[in-house]
Amino acid sequence: MAQKPLNVVVVGGSLGGLFAGVIFKRLGHNVRILERNPTPLLHNQGAGVVAGGDTQEFFHKYDATKRPIAVTSKLRHYLDREGHVIHREQTVQKMTSWDLLYFLLRANFDGVESGYCKLPGPVDGEGKAKYEYGHLVKELKDKKDHVEVDFEDKEGQHGSTSADLVIGADGPSSTIRKILLPEVRRTYAGYVAWRGTIPEDEASPEAKEAFVEKFAFYHTEGIQILSYTIPGEKGALEPGKRLINWVWYANYPEDSNEFAELMTDSHGKRHHNTLPIGGMRKEIWEQQQDYAKKILPPQFAEIVTKTQQPFIQAITDVLSPKNSFFDGKVLLIGDAVAGFRPHTAASTSQAAFDAQKLDEMVRGDISRVEWERNTMEYARHMQERGVALGERSQFGRHPLAQSLGGVAKS
């Protein structure tokens, strides 16, 4: 496809944008990432990530640090209300963390020092890479042989740049998608994910037995909670230095006072999609900790109540009907195309898959039409699967769910 180095603008500097940025840099193209966050580094989201096959494949192919990225979970099991194991599945999965992946990608893309890894040396034939924060894209203009990208920087100054190719990797609330398809809206699914971590060495022997190197679940009416072990500080993988990550899904009607209170931070600001780390009001968290002791198996109640920095994600749905615009000069990838419900454990994998398909397209191994078809099929399939899993978990009947009284449903 490309005979000379392309000037590529990637909008969005989180994992999806960095996946694309690293690939285009490796292919010898010049890449400029525009990230709207006003700080040089994105804040650690404190989140565990299931490292699916596409994510593992990306780091195997493109990560020049060659650093291990994951904790191995050796099995899945389900607990009852008393904390007893009621079902096991011998399923091996790899568990990692958002911050480890982010800093490995920054090391590969623009040489950011972080303490997570040693910086890799230069790779022959690489293009130039630039990561610019505090840049909000305002408009895209099709100039036939290129795209003009208008933006506003963190000082409020307006600027523009031209690109042979623009990659929209700016998440489920994508600005690029809103510019091109303003009718496509992100919608709330009726429930949230409470999230948090505790250091592995702070867990009791009973909690370690339930969660360390295991993928653990508990289901009851309108509630699912799960947990797994992830890398610790600076990506530590040594036993005792890792983190136990948990995700607790709970239902809140969109128009309820309870949901409004939940998403209002300690400064009185209402958040729509994420209540960030450090923002939760003390009384809200204390109520949830008390509720955890009443409703959850003791091992889950323990890790919830020991968490110091919880945060909340509203679960949402969004699916773009297409991901290619301006005759292929603007492409959407990852969450900008489809924001999956986290039950799929596929959000990071989608971005890695889409980016690797870009590599195939630019090399000429597949056509742009094939790229569009492959990536949209992935998006539609996983979006549908996520909705089905979420609706069963939160509003239907999971086969391993228990009643609020602790008795298995018939």
C-alpha positions as CSV (number, residue, x, y, z in Angstrom):
1,M,0.0,0.0,0.0
2,A,2.7,2.5,1.0
3,Q,5.7,3.3,-1.3
4,K,7.1,6.1,0.8
5,P,6.9,7.0,4.5
6,L,3.4,8.1,5.5
7,N,2.6,10.9,7.8
8,V,0.2,9.2,10.3
9,V,-1.8,11.1,12.9
10,V,-3.2,8.8,15.7
11,V,-5.9,10.4,17.8
12,G,-5.9,8.9,21.3
13,G,-2.8,8.0,23.3
14,S,-4.0,5.1,25.4
15,L,-3.4,1.5,24.6
16,G,-5.2,1.4,21.2
17,G,-3.4,4.5,19.9
18,L,-0.1,3.2,21.1
19,F,-0.7,-0.2,19.5
20,A,-1.2,1.6,16.2
21,G,1.7,4.1,16.8
22,V,4.2,1.3,17.5
23,I,3.2,-0.6,14.4
24,F,3.5,2.4,12.1
25,K,6.8,3.4,13.6
26,R,8.1,-0.1,13.1
27,L,7.0,0.0,9.5
28,G,9.1,3.2,8.9
29,H,6.3,5.7,8.9
30,N,6.2,9.0,10.8
31,V,3.7,9.0,13.6
32,R,2.2,11.8,15.6
33,I,-0.1,10.8,18.5
34,L,-2.5,13.5,19.7
35,E,-3.8,12.8,23.2
36,R,-6.4,15.2,24.7
37,N,-5.4,14.5,28.4
38,P,-3.5,17.6,29.6
39,T,-0.7,15.7,31.4
40,P,2.3,14.1,29.7
41,L,1.5,10.6,31.1
42,L,-2.0,9.1,31.4
43,H,-2.9,8.3,35.0
44,N,-2.6,4.7,36.1
45,Q,-6.2,3.4,35.8
46,G,-5.6,0.8,38.5
47,A,-7.2,-1.8,36.3
48,G,-6.6,-5.4,35.6
49,V,-6.6,-6.6,32.0
50,V,-7.2,-10.2,30.7
51,A,-4.3,-10.6,28.1
52,G,-6.1,-12.4,25.3
53,G,-4.4,-14.1,22.4
54,D,-4.3,-10.9,20.2
55,T,-2.7,-8.9,23.1
56,Q,-0.1,-11.6,23.7
57,E,0.7,-11.8,20.0
58,F,1.1,-8.1,19.7
59,F,3.7,-7.9,22.5
60,H,5.5,-11.0,21.2
61,K,5.8,-9.4,17.7
62,Y,6.4,-5.7,18.5
63,D,7.7,-5.3,22.1
64,A,11.4,-4.7,21.8
65,T,11.8,-4.8,25.6
66,K,10.8,-8.5,25.6
67,R,9.6,-8.1,29.2
68,P,7.1,-10.7,30.6
69,I,3.7,-9.1,30.8
70,A,1.3,-11.4,32.7
71,V,0.5,-13.5,35.7
72,T,-0.8,-17.0,34.7
73,S,-4.3,-17.9,36.1
74,K,-4.4,-21.7,36.2
75,L,-8.1,-22.2,36.7
76,R,-11.6,-20.7,36.9
77,H,-13.7,-21.4,39.9
78,Y,-17.1,-20.2,41.4
79,L,-17.8,-19.7,45.0
80,D,-21.1,-19.9,46.9
81,R,-22.2,-17.3,49.5
82,E,-20.2,-19.1,52.3
83,G,-17.1,-19.0,50.2
84,H,-17.0,-22.7,49.2
85,V,-16.0,-23.7,45.7
86,I,-19.0,-25.1,43.8
87,H,-17.6,-25.3,40.3
88,R,-14.2,-25.5,38.7
89,E,-12.9,-25.2,35.1
90,Q,-9.4,-26.0,34.1
91,T,-8.9,-22.9,32.0
92,V,-5.5,-21.2,31.7
93,Q,-5.5,-17.4,31.1
94,K,-3.0,-14.6,31.2
95,M,-3.7,-11.6,33.5
96,T,-1.9,-8.3,33.2
97,S,-2.5,-4.6,34.1
98,W,-3.3,-1.4,32.2
99,D,-0.3,0.4,33.6
100,L,2.3,-2.3,32.6
101,L,1.0,-2.4,29.1
102,Y,0.9,1.4,28.8
103,F,4.5,1.9,29.9
104,L,5.8,-0.9,27.8
105,L,4.1,0.7,24.8
106,R,5.5,4.2,25.7
107,A,9.0,2.7,26.0
108,N,8.6,1.3,22.5
109,F,6.9,4.3,20.9
110,D,8.7,7.3,22.3
111,G,11.2,6.1,24.8
112,V,9.5,7.1,28.1
113,E,11.5,6.1,31.2
114,S,9.2,4.5,33.8
115,G,10.9,1.8,35.9
116,Y,8.7,-0.8,34.3
117,C,11.3,-2.0,31.8
118,K,14.7,-1.2,30.3
119,L,14.4,1.1,27.2
120,P,14.9,-0.8,24.0
121,G,17.5,0.4,21.5
122,P,16.6,1.8,18.1
123,V,15.3,-0.6,15.5
124,D,16.6,-0.3,11.9
125,G,14.2,1.4,9.5
126,E,11.9,2.9,12.2
127,G,10.0,6.1,11.5
128,K,9.8,9.1,13.7
129,A,7.4,9.1,16.7
130,K,6.0,12.0,18.6
131,Y,3.5,11.9,21.5
132,E,1.7,15.2,22.1
133,Y,-0.6,15.6,25.1
134,G,-3.2,18.3,25.7
135,H,-4.4,18.2,22.1
136,L,-8.2,18.0,21.4
137,V,-9.2,17.4,17.8
138,K,-11.9,19.7,16.6
139,E,-12.4,19.0,12.9
140,L,-11.3,16.7,10.1
141,K,-11.2,18.0,6.5
142,D,-10.9,15.7,3.4
143,K,-8.4,17.3,1.1
144,K,-8.5,14.4,-1.4
145,D,-4.8,13.6,-1.2
146,H,-4.5,14.1,2.6
147,V,-6.6,14.9,5.7
148,E,-6.3,18.2,7.5
149,V,-6.6,17.7,11.3
150,D,-7.7,20.8,13.3
151,F,-7.0,20.8,17.0
152,E,-6.9,22.9,20.1
153,D,-3.9,22.6,22.5
154,K,-3.8,22.7,26.3
155,E,-3.2,26.5,26.2
156,G,-6.4,27.0,24.1
157,Q,-4.4,27.7,20.9
158,H,-5.7,26.4,17.6
159,G,-3.5,24.5,15.2
160,S,-3.7,22.1,12.3
161,T,-1.6,19.3,10.8
162,S,-1.9,17.3,7.6
163,A,-1.9,13.5,7.5
164,D,-1.8,10.8,4.8
165,L,-3.7,8.6,7.3
166,V,-5.6,9.4,10.5
167,I,-6.3,6.6,13.0
168,G,-9.1,7.3,15.5
169,A,-8.2,5.4,18.7
170,D,-9.8,7.7,21.2
171,G,-12.1,5.3,23.0
172,P,-15.8,4.6,23.4
173,S,-16.6,8.3,23.6
174,S,-14.5,8.9,20.5
175,T,-14.3,12.5,19.3
176,I,-13.4,11.3,15.8
177,R,-16.5,9.1,15.6
178,K,-18.6,12.0,16.9
179,I,-17.3,14.3,14.1
180,L,-18.0,11.7,11.4
181,L,-21.1,10.0,12.8
182,P,-22.7,12.3,15.3
183,E,-25.8,10.1,15.5
184,V,-23.9,7.2,17.0
185,R,-24.3,7.5,20.8
186,R,-22.8,5.7,23.8
187,T,-25.6,4.4,26.0
188,Y,-25.7,3.3,29.6
189,A,-26.5,-0.4,30.1
190,G,-28.1,-0.2,33.5
191,Y,-25.3,-1.3,35.8
192,V,-21.8,-0.3,36.9
193,A,-18.5,-2.0,37.7
194,W,-17.0,-1.2,41.1
195,R,-13.3,-1.9,40.8
196,G,-10.2,-2.0,43.0
197,T,-7.1,-3.9,44.0
198,I,-5.2,-4.9,47.1
199,P,-1.6,-6.0,47.5
200,E,-1.3,-9.8,47.4
201,D,0.7,-9.8,50.7
202,E,-2.2,-8.1,52.5
203,A,-4.7,-10.9,51.8
204,S,-5.5,-13.5,54.3
205,P,-4.6,-17.2,53.6
206,E,-8.2,-17.9,52.8
207,A,-8.3,-15.0,50.2
208,K,-5.0,-16.1,48.7
209,E,-6.4,-19.6,48.3
210,A,-9.4,-18.2,46.5
211,F,-7.8,-15.6,44.2
212,V,-4.0,-16.1,43.7
213,E,-3.4,-17.4,40.2
214,K,-7.1,-18.2,39.9
215,F,-10.0,-16.5,38.1
216,A,-12.7,-16.5,40.8
217,F,-16.4,-15.6,40.5
218,Y,-19.5,-15.2,42.6
219,H,-23.0,-14.7,41.2
220,T,-26.3,-13.7,42.8
221,E,-29.4,-11.8,41.8
222,G,-28.3,-8.7,39.8
223,I,-24.7,-9.0,41.1
224,Q,-21.5,-10.6,39.8
225,I,-18.1,-10.2,41.3
226,L,-14.9,-11.6,40.0
227,S,-11.2,-11.5,40.9
228,Y,-7.8,-12.4,39.6
229,T,-4.1,-11.7,40.2
230,I,-2.3,-9.0,38.2
231,P,1.2,-7.5,38.1
232,G,2.1,-5.3,41.1
233,E,4.0,-2.0,41.4
234,K,6.2,-1.3,38.3
235,G,4.8,-4.5,36.8
236,A,6.2,-6.9,39.5
237,L,5.4,-10.5,38.8
238,E,7.0,-12.1,41.9
239,P,4.7,-13.9,44.3
240,G,3.8,-11.6,47.2
241,K,4.5,-8.4,45.2
242,R,1.5,-8.7,42.9
243,L,-2.0,-7.3,43.2
244,I,-5.4,-9.0,43.6
245,N,-7.8,-7.2,41.3
246,W,-11.6,-7.3,41.7
247,V,-14.6,-6.2,39.6
248,W,-18.1,-6.0,41.2
249,Y,-21.0,-5.5,38.8
250,A,-24.2,-4.0,40.3
251,N,-27.4,-2.6,38.9
252,Y,-28.4,1.1,39.1
253,P,-31.3,2.5,37.0
254,E,-30.1,5.5,35.0
255,D,-32.7,7.8,36.3
256,S,-32.3,6.8,40.0
257,N,-31.1,9.0,42.7
258,E,-28.8,6.2,43.8
259,F,-27.0,6.2,40.4
260,A,-26.6,10.0,40.5
261,E,-25.2,9.9,44.0
262,L,-22.8,7.1,43.0
263,M,-21.3,9.0,40.1
264,T,-20.9,12.3,42.0
265,D,-17.4,12.8,43.3
266,S,-16.1,14.3,46.6
267,H,-16.0,17.7,45.0
268,G,-19.6,17.6,43.8
269,K,-18.9,16.9,40.2
270,R,-21.2,14.5,38.4
271,H,-19.3,11.9,36.2
272,H,-21.0,10.2,33.3
273,N,-18.9,7.1,32.5
274,T,-16.0,6.8,35.1
275,L,-15.7,7.9,38.7
276,P,-11.9,8.0,38.9
277,I,-9.5,6.8,41.6
278,G,-9.5,9.3,44.4
279,G,-12.9,10.7,43.5
280,M,-15.2,8.5,45.6
281,R,-17.0,10.1,48.5
282,K,-16.1,8.6,51.9
283,E,-19.7,7.9,52.9
284,I,-20.5,6.1,49.6
285,W,-17.5,3.8,49.9
286,E,-18.3,3.0,53.6
287,Q,-21.8,2.1,52.6
288,Q,-20.5,-0.3,49.9
289,Q,-18.0,-1.9,52.3
290,D,-20.8,-2.6,54.8
291,Y,-22.9,-4.0,52.0
292,A,-20.0,-6.2,50.9
293,K,-19.9,-7.8,54.3
294,K,-23.6,-8.6,54.2
295,I,-23.9,-9.9,50.6
296,L,-20.6,-11.4,49.4
297,P,-18.6,-14.5,50.2
298,P,-16.1,-13.7,53.0
299,Q,-13.1,-13.9,50.7
300,F,-14.6,-11.3,48.3
301,A,-15.8,-9.2,51.2
302,E,-12.3,-9.1,52.5
303,I,-10.6,-7.8,49.4
304,V,-13.4,-5.2,48.8
305,T,-13.1,-3.8,52.4
306,K,-9.3,-3.7,52.3
307,T,-9.3,-1.7,49.1
308,Q,-7.9,1.9,49.5
309,Q,-8.5,3.3,46.1
310,P,-11.8,2.1,44.5
311,F,-13.2,3.5,41.3
312,I,-16.4,3.0,39.3
313,Q,-17.0,2.4,35.6
314,A,-20.6,2.8,34.2
315,I,-21.2,-0.1,31.8
316,T,-22.1,1.2,28.3
317,D,-22.7,0.1,24.8
318,V,-21.6,1.7,21.5
319,L,-21.2,0.3,18.0
320,S,-20.2,2.2,14.9
321,P,-21.8,1.0,11.7
322,K,-18.5,1.6,9.9
323,N,-14.8,2.2,10.6
324,S,-13.5,3.7,7.3
325,F,-14.0,7.3,6.1
326,F,-12.6,9.7,3.5
327,D,-11.8,6.8,1.1
328,G,-9.8,5.0,3.8
329,K,-7.8,8.0,4.9
330,V,-9.5,8.0,8.3
331,L,-9.9,4.7,10.2
332,L,-11.4,3.9,13.6
333,I,-9.9,1.1,15.8
334,G,-10.6,-0.5,19.1
335,D,-13.2,1.1,21.5
336,A,-13.8,3.9,19.0
337,V,-15.5,1.3,16.8
338,A,-17.2,-0.8,19.5
339,G,-17.1,-0.3,23.2
340,F,-17.5,-3.9,24.5
341,R,-19.0,-4.7,27.9
342,P,-16.1,-6.0,30.1
343,H,-17.6,-9.5,30.4
344,T,-16.0,-10.2,27.0
345,A,-12.5,-9.5,28.4
346,A,-11.8,-8.4,24.8
347,S,-11.4,-4.6,24.7
348,T,-7.6,-4.6,24.8
349,S,-7.5,-7.5,22.4
350,Q,-9.8,-5.7,19.9
351,A,-7.3,-2.8,19.8
352,A,-4.4,-5.2,19.4
353,F,-6.3,-7.2,16.6
354,D,-7.2,-4.0,14.7
355,A,-3.7,-2.7,14.9
356,Q,-2.1,-5.9,13.6
357,K,-4.6,-5.9,10.8
358,L,-3.4,-2.4,9.9
359,D,0.1,-3.9,9.7
360,E,-1.2,-6.5,7.2
361,M,-3.0,-3.8,5.2
362,V,-0.1,-1.4,5.0
363,R,2.3,-4.2,4.0
364,G,-0.1,-5.2,1.2
365,D,-1.1,-8.6,2.6
366,I,-4.7,-7.7,2.8
367,S,-6.8,-5.0,1.0
368,R,-8.5,-2.1,2.8
369,V,-11.8,-3.7,2.1
370,E,-10.6,-6.9,3.8
371,W,-9.3,-4.9,6.7
372,E,-12.7,-3.2,7.1
373,R,-14.6,-6.5,6.9
374,N,-12.3,-8.4,9.3
375,T,-12.3,-5.6,12.0
376,M,-16.0,-4.9,11.7
377,E,-16.9,-8.6,12.0
378,Y,-14.8,-8.8,15.1
379,A,-16.5,-5.7,16.5
380,R,-20.0,-6.8,15.8
381,H,-19.5,-10.3,17.1
382,M,-17.9,-9.3,20.4
383,Q,-20.3,-6.4,20.9
384,E,-23.2,-8.8,20.6
385,R,-21.5,-11.4,22.9
386,G,-20.9,-8.7,25.5
387,V,-24.5,-7.6,25.6
388,A,-25.7,-11.2,25.9
389,L,-23.2,-12.0,28.7
390,G,-24.1,-8.8,30.6
391,E,-27.8,-9.2,30.3
392,R,-27.7,-12.7,31.5
393,S,-25.4,-11.8,34.4
394,Q,-27.3,-8.7,35.6
395,F,-30.9,-9.1,34.5
396,G,-31.3,-12.8,33.7
397,R,-30.4,-16.0,35.3
398,H,-26.8,-17.3,35.4
399,P,-26.6,-21.1,35.9
400,L,-24.3,-20.7,38.9
401,A,-26.1,-17.8,40.5
402,Q,-27.4,-17.9,44.0
403,S,-30.4,-16.3,45.6
404,L,-29.9,-13.5,48.1
405,G,-30.6,-16.0,50.8
406,G,-27.6,-18.0,49.7
407,V,-29.5,-21.0,48.3
408,A,-28.8,-22.0,44.7
409,K,-31.6,-21.1,42.3
410,S,-33.6,-24.0,40.9
